Amino acid sequence: MSLAERFYYERQEGARENTVENILALLEDYGEIPEELKESLNSVVDMNLLKKYLKLAAKVDGIAEFQTAISEQKK
């Protein structure tokens, strides 16, 4: 792997981690986030999906609503 490729992948991973952190930060306003949800979000590698989740986290009225919405999207 070239240096440029390594830099690209590291940058992508950093963006993914940052997006997950932002989702969790929004949801923390509603209380303690279940470990299961944290693990689920950390396992997502699709940035487009994470961006959808970020927008959703900004709109929902609670953690339960967020969990229900992402469960429905997975179907």
NORZI-V481325 format. One record per helix or strand. SS is the DSSP state (h for helix, s for strand). FROM is the first residue (numbers start at 1). TO is the last residue. If there is no record, write none. Layout:
ss=SS from=FROM to=TO
ss=SS from=FROM to=TO
This chain:
ss=h from=3 to=28
ss=h from=35 to=42
ss=h from=47 to=59
ss=h from=63 to=74
